[in-house]
Amino acid sequence: MHMGTQNSDVQGRVVVITGGGTGIGAAVAERYASEGATVVVVGRRREPLEEVASRIGATAVVADASNGESARAAVAEIVERFGTIDVLVANAGGHGFAAVGDTSDDDWDAAIKVNLSTAFVMARESLPALLSDADGGVGGGEIVIVSSLAGLFAGPSVAGYTVGKHALIGLTRSLARDYGRHGVRVNAVCPGWVRTPMADAEMDEFASHAPEIADRAAGYAAVTRDVPLGRPGEPAEIASIVRFLGSPQSSYMNGSVLVADGGAHIVDLPTVAFEHAGM
């Protein structure tokens, strides 16, 4: 259950979310807005941003978070309108679904751009506003970087995505190391399978290539069969973790990486066969 806005420690804080038009980003925007935060959703596609913004009472800003000029203009617009940025949620991502040998230069550039550069550029451009609100301790700005389980492990034929998500962990730690002493905390979350439009599309493709997978639901069941919780996550579940990291509730966390994958990362792969054999 969401906290009421009256007692929320994020009420009135200015929260900027990249990739805020769909999936996890939209759920994060909804969570913060439900607690009285001033929410700005940023992305390249106007229509989904405005749908989310109108539904939850947020502001939509169309920008390419991986482009310095575009990100700088977006940050300037946000600061001019709201005075500061208290929380940046770097959530934009996608692309990079091929093995190294099948990845062209253009595909590689696109994967790094959307999975890594979006967070790097938006963090860089937001730092002056985040720092201006910092007091050298509790109460400064926060950056929450949404990586992935692919930031810790490698799936099949997802080289660009995997490398970009791994690099986000390094970006998190570098930012935390350099700016923690100035009151800006930076932490990351690594979701596993979450029921988002991007994951839905992957499950649809899975079903079209695997005769034993009848539909999207069967795809999710198959990819979470060996996950201890036995199901994919919901965007709202990840939003709860982002909200925790992007608030005073996590005030002594900096440079941390929280995994939210239903327990997938604790499974010892060589023993999975024993379980399937009923042992």
TIGU-900225 format. One record per residue (C-alpha): x, y, z. Coordinates in steps of 0.2 Angstrom, whole numbers, plus 5000, padded with zeros to 4 digits. Layout:
<pts>
XYZ/...
</pts>
This chain:
<pts>
500050005000/500650174995/501050305009/499850445010/500550615003/500350705020/501750605028/502750565013/504650605014/504550634995/503150754995/503650904985/505250834979/505650854960/505950684953/506550664935/506350494926/507050454910/506150324900/504650374909/503350334896/503250144898/503650004909/504650024925/504850214921/503050244921/502750144937/504150244945/503250404940/501650344946/502350284963/503150454966/501650554960/500550454972/501550524986/501450704981/503150724972/503350834958/503650714943/504450744927/504450604914/505750624900/505950524884/506050534865/504250484861/502950624866/501350514865/501750394879/502550524890/501050634889/499850484892/500750454908/500950634913/499050664910/498550514920/499650544936/499750734935/501550744930/502550844917/503150774901/504850834893/505350764876/507150744875/508550624870/509450584886/510950524877/511250684868/512150824878/511250964870/509550894871/509850834889/510551004894/509051094887/507850974896/508751004913/508751184910/506851184907/506551074922/507551184934/506751344927/505051284930/505351194947/506851264954/507951114956/508050924954/508050814969/508050644962/508550584945/508050404940/509050354925/507950214918/508050224899/508650074890/508449934877/509349874861/510849764859/510049594857/511349494847/512949404850/514649504847/514849414830/513149474824/513249654831/513749784818/514649944822/512950044821/512049914832/513449924845/513450114845/511550114847/511549984862/512850084871/511950244868/510350194874/510850084889/512350184895/512550354887/510750404892/511250384911/512950454909/512350614900/510850644910/511750624927/513150744921/511850874916/510850854931/512250864944/512351054946/510551054951/510750894962/512250974970/511451144973/510151054984/511450954994/512051005011/513450875012/512450745021/510650685023/509450785012/510550804996/509950744979/509950564974/510250474957/509450294955/510150204940/509050064933/510249924927/509749744925/510149564930/511049584913/512249704923/512849554933/512649404922/512649374903/511149304894/511249224877/511549344862/511249504871/513049574870/512649764868/511349754881/512449654893/513949764891/512949924893/512049864909/513649804917/514449974913/512950054922/513649974938/515350054935/514450224932/513450204948/515050174958/516050314950/514650444953/514450384971/516350394974/516550564967/514950654973/514450564989/515550684999/514550824991/512850754997/512350664981/511950484984/511950364969/511350184969/510750054957/509449924955/509549764944/507849694940/507649524933/506149484922/504849614924/503149614915/503449774904/503049804886/504849764881/504849604890/503149564883/503849584865/505249464870/504049334876/503049354860/504549324850/505049184861/503349104858/503449124839/505149034838/504848894851/503448774846/503248714864/502848894870/501048934866/500949114870/501649264880/501049184897/501949024893/503549124889/503549204906/503249034914/504648964905/505949094908/505449104927/505348914929/507048904939/506749074948/506349034967/504849144967/504249064950/503549224942/504149384934/504049544943/502849684941/503449864937/502649924953/503749804963/505349884955/504650054958/504550024976/506449994977/506750144966/505750254978/506650184993/508350224985/507750394979/507250454996/507950495013/507450315018/509050255011/510050395018/511650295022/511650195006/512850254992/513650154978/512450004982/511749884970/510049804974/509549654965/507649624962/507449464952/506449344962/507949254968/508649214951/510449264955/510549144970/510248984959/511648864957/511448824938/512348654939/511048594951/509548644941/509548474932/509348384948/507848474952/507048444935/507448264937/506448264953/507948234965/
</pts>
